[in-house]
Each structure stands twice: as structure tokens, then as C-alpha cells.
Amino acid sequence: MSARIVAFLSLFLAGCAVTHAANPFAMEQGYPAKPVNIIEPFGLGGGPDLLARTLAQKLSEVWGQPVTVENHPGAGATAGPAQVAKSPADGYTLLINTSAQAYSAAFLKNLPYDPMKDFIPVVPLTSQPYVLVAGKRAGLTTVGELIAAAKAKPGELKFGSTGPGTGTHLGIVKFNLRAGIEAVDVPPQPMDAIADIIAGVIEGRTTYVIAPISITLPQIRDGKLLPLGVTTARRSTLLPQVPTIAEAGVAGFDFPIWYGIWVPAGTPATVVDKLSKDIGRVLAGPDLRDWITKHGGEPMRMTQPEFARSCRARVKARRSS
């Protein structure tokens, strides 16, 4: 091979390498090229944690790359989103969160991040009811009895929540308002909030909580917790004998909790699109669909733009309510 041809090929290959390195689209074609991490802000064993680990396993099979779940609870479930907000916007750090990710933009001040501007909504995962429960020690067996007890002693009953702006907190606040009662919010231990609020109502430190059915079900079956009503307009397949809160006397009450995936703002559009489509395909598969149904949820189906618009609309609605 002549020296002229060798020189030409060297320059050509060098140019290709520079072009590839400078072109994000070229790099994104191989996404993911390394392990992906899902940040979960509530703690080990909660609803988002269980779903994240099931989703991670399926995505790992699809991508041929490890997908790990990192629990990062604390600060009223805002420590995890804060970590994701400052992570590189490259698609390798994802956030799984509840509807609190959208609602916190309307309710919480002085956050170390902007829930809307610092994140891109990628895909919704599932919608499901929570359950209103009382501890056995409270001796309350119906929603009506709880309301009557609260009205008999205004401001004396105590409820637990995982922190302002979280689903457990917003659900309770909505219930209290609709039921016309006043009660005291007992802050949880910061590092394992969901476990603490369940322990609190069992031990009698609080009277009632709203929490994920999957977490409370073992204690309900053991008789330590008494289910008073589910938060959605329809009964849960996991607790078919338990009425909805609306059926139990609080007319029109409907508070589903939904989970979704977010990435840091600035993540390339092609990566966001691939994440949305790949996760959507996994959700549509029988394994994950059946897992979600078994845990009392319903898979949600939206395109990425639809999910983004939905999040914005929910924040706007909450701010104006």
C-alpha cells in the first residue's frame, strides 16, 4: 500500500473517530453501554422499591446490561430526587417516584431542586389504591367510627405520613378535608419513613395512616391493622371485602397513587425516547403486567409526551385547588 493511501486512510479514520466522539446521537445508538442505576427515595421493601427491582431485572434482560436499584430515603422522600437532579444527564441515573414527584412542585417550598424544571418525565408505570388503616389498639373498625372519634376530640387524634408532599401525606390531608376532621401529623423517622409510620399505628403512637396495600397486607392479615377503606373509586382486588372510602361515607373521595420514571433535565431526547419505549414494552409483557396486577395495581400506558403533559396538568390543578 502506497504511503499516500496509508496517509489518506489514517486521516479518514481519525476524522470518523472525532465525528463519533463529538456526535451525541452516535453515542446514543449504543445506549445503554454500561450499567444503569435506578434511585428509589422511600426505602427498602416499599411499593416503589419492589416495583423498581422487578423492572430492573426485566430491563437488564432486554439491554444486556446490569440495572441496579439504590435506596436513597430521607428528607421526606426528597433526598433521592435531589441526588438524581444533580446526576449527569446521560440516561444512566433514573428516578422512580410516586405522584408526589409532580405534586411536590405545588406543595413544597425550598426544595434543593425544581420537580418540574430539573427532571424529564419518561414513562408512567402503574396506578393503584392505597388503604386507610387504623391500629387494633384504636378500636376503630369503620371510616364512620374514625370520623366520629375525630369530631368528638377535634385536633387530638394523630395520623402518620412519610412527610409533606408524599402520597401518604397528601392522601391523609385530602381525607381529613373531605371528612371535615382535624388531626395531628406525627413526623416519621427520616431514614425508614414507611416502616416507621406502619409501626407507629400498630404501637398506638398514631391512630390512622394511608399506606400502600402491599406493605400493610401482612399486618392486616395478622390482625394488627384494620383496613377501613381503599382510596380509589373502585375496590382493590387485594382487599375485595374492604369498601372504598367513598362507599364508606366520604362522597366522591378518589385518590389513586401512580408511579413513574424520571431522568435529569438535559438528558438527550433520543435516550429519553428509548427509555420510554423500552420500559413501555417491558410493562406490556405478561410477566411484569401480571406482577403489577398481583400487587393490586394497573399498568399505565402513555407516550412520553403524554406523560409529560399529564404531570404538568396535575401540578397546575394542585396549585389552583
N, C-alpha and C positions, 0 to 999 in steps of 0.2 A: 504494500500500500504506500502510495507516494506521501511525502511529507505534507504536501498541500491538502490532500484528502484527510490525513490524520488531524491537521490543524483545524479544518472545517468541522469535522465531527466533534472535536473537543469543544469548540465554541458553541456548536449547536446543543450538545448535551448540557453544557454549563448554563446556557440560556433557558433550557427546559427546566432545569433544577431551580433556577431563580424564579421563573414564572410560577412554578408549582408552589414554592415556599411563600410567594407573595400573594397567591390567589386563595383566599379562604374557601371559595367554592370547591376548589380541587381537593383541599384537605377534608372538607365536609363529606365528600363522596365516600370516604372510608370510615365515617363515624358509625359506631364508636370504635376507636382504635386502641382503647385502654379501658381499665375498669371504671365503672360509673358508680357514684355514691348517692344514695337517697337519704336525705336528712329528715328525721321524724321528730317533731317537737313535743310530744306528750309523755313518752316513756315506754319502757318495755312492757309488752303484754296488753296494751290498749288497742282499740279498734284500728287506728291508723297504722300502728306498728305491725299488727297481724296482717293487714292488707298489704303493707309495703313489702313485707318479707315474701308473701305469696307472689306478688307482682314481680319482685326482684328475681325470683327463681325462674319465672317464665321468660322474662326479658333476657336473662343470661343464656337461656337455651336458644332464643331467637338470634341474639347477637354474637354468641360465641365469646363473650367477654364477661368477667365477673361483675355482678351488680350487688353491691353491699348496702346494708341499712345501718345508719348510725343514729342512735337515740340521742337527742340533744334537748332534754326538758329544762325547764326553769324560766323564771321571769314571766309567769303566767302564760306559758307556751309561746313566748315571743323570742326566746333565745335561739331557737332553731332557725326561724325565718331571718333573724338578724345575721346569723352565720352565712346563710345562703346568699343574702343580699350583697355581701362583700366578697363572695367567691368569684373566681374567674367566670366570665360569661362564655363558656365554651361547651356547655351541654354535659359536662361530666359531674356536676353537682346539681341534684334535683331536690325539690322540696315537696313532700307530701303533707297536706294540711286539710283541715275541715273547712266548712263555710266560714269559720272565724277569720280565715285569711282575707276574705272580702269584707266581712262585717267590721273587722278591727279598724279599717280605714275610716269608718263612720263613727266609731265609739271611743277609740283610744287616742290619747294625745301624748306627745313627747316620746313617740317610739323612735328607736335608733334607725328606722328605715321607713320608707313610704310603701304601704302594702300594695298600692296600685302602680306607682311610678318605678319602683325598684324591681318589679317582677313582671314576667310574661306568663299569663295563664296558658297552660299547654293542653290539658285534657281533663274532663271530669271523670271520676271513677265509679262512684256509687252513691245512691241516696238511700237513707234508711231512717227508721224511727229511733228515738231514744225512749227511755222508760222513766216515769216518775215513780220513785220508790220511797218508802218510809222504813225505818228500823223497827224490828219487832218490839223493842222496848217502848216505842212511842204509842203502841196500841191503836194505831190508825189503820183502817183496812180499806177505806174508800177515799176518793177525791173529796166527796162531800164532807166526810169527817175531818179531813185535813183543813178544808176551808173553814169549817165551823170552829175548829180549835184555834186557828189563826185569828179569826174575827173575835173570839172570846178573849184573846190576850194579844191585842194589837202590838206588833213590834217585839214580841217576846220569843216567838218560835225562831229557830235557826235553820238555815239551809247551807249546804256545801256547794262549792263550784270550783272549777280548776283555774279560775282567775277572770278578771274583767275582759270582756270581748270574746271569750271562748264559747263554744257551743253549749256547754253545761251551764254557763252563767247566763247567756242570752235566753236560753230556754226557760230557766227559772224566772228571770225578770219578766219575760212575756207571760208566763203562767201567773205570777203574782199580780200583774197588772190586770189581766183578763178576769182573774178570780176576785179582784178587789181586796187583796190582803197585803199586809206589811209584815216583813220578817227580816232577820239579820243575816247578812252574808258572813260566813266564817272562812277566812282565807286558808288555803291548804298549805301543807309543807311544800316548799318550792321544787324540790328535786324529784318527787314522785307524786304529783298532784292528784292524779286519778285514783291511785291506790289509797291515798290519804282521805279523800272525800268518801270513798266507799267504807273505809274503816271507821270514819267519823260517824256516819249514820248508823252503822251496826253497833258501835260502842255507846251511842246516845249523846255524843258531842253535838250532833246536829239532828234535826227532825226529819228532813227530806232532802233528796237530791234528784236531779235529772242526769242520767248517765247512759252510756251505750249498753244495749241489751246484752251483747256478747260478753261484757265484763261483769254485769250483775247477775247473769243467769245462774252461775254456780251457787251464789248466796241465796238467790230466790228459791232454787230447788232445795237448799238446805234449811229453808225457813227463816234465815237470818234477815232477809229483806222481804218486804211485802210490796208487790207491784200494784200500783194504784191506777195507772193509765199510761198508754203509749202516746207519743207526741204527734203522730201523724193523723191524717184524716181516715186512714184505714188501719185496721188491726194488723199486728205483726204475726207472721207465720210462726215465729219462735214462741210467741205468747198468745195464742189464739183465744184463750179464755179471758184475757185482760182487755177491758174496754179501752177505747180511745179516750183521751181527756175530754174531747168534745162530747162523746157519748155519756161520760160520767158527770156532765153538768156544766162544763165551761164551753158554751156555744161558740162554734167557729174556730176553736183552737186547732192549729195545724203548724207544726214546727219540725220539718224534716231536717236531718243533718246530711250534708253531702261532702264527699272527699274529692280532692283533685290533685293535680301535679302542676307545679310552677317551676320556672327557671329564672336566673338573674336577668334583669333587663340588659339588652345588648347582645344576647345570645343570637347567633346568626339565624335568619329566617329558615334556611334550609334544614338546620338542625332541629329547630322547633317543629317544623313540619314533619320531619322523620320521626321524632319522638311521639308526636300526636298520632300519627298513622300507625306506628308500630305498637304503641300501647293500646290504641283502639282495636287493632287486630287481636291482640292478646286478650283483651276484655271480651271480645266477641267469641273467643274459643270456648268450647264446652267446659274445660277444666276450671278456668277462673270464673266463668259465668255461674257454674254450679256452686263453686266455693262461696261466691258472694250471696247467692240465694240461700245457701245453707246457713249463712251467718245473718240472715234477716234483711239483706239489702237488695236493691235493684240496680243492675248496671245502667249507667247513664251513657247516652250516645249523643255527642255533639262534635262538630268540626272545631278546629282550634279558633277560628274567628267567632263562631257561635258562642264558644265558652268564654272568650274574652268579652264579648258584648254582654253576656249574661252576668259576669262578675261586675262590670261597670253599672249595669242596671240595678243590681242588688244593692250596691253601695249607694247609688243615688236614691233608691227607695228608702233605705235605712236613714240616710241623712235628712230626708224630708219628713220622716214619720215622727 
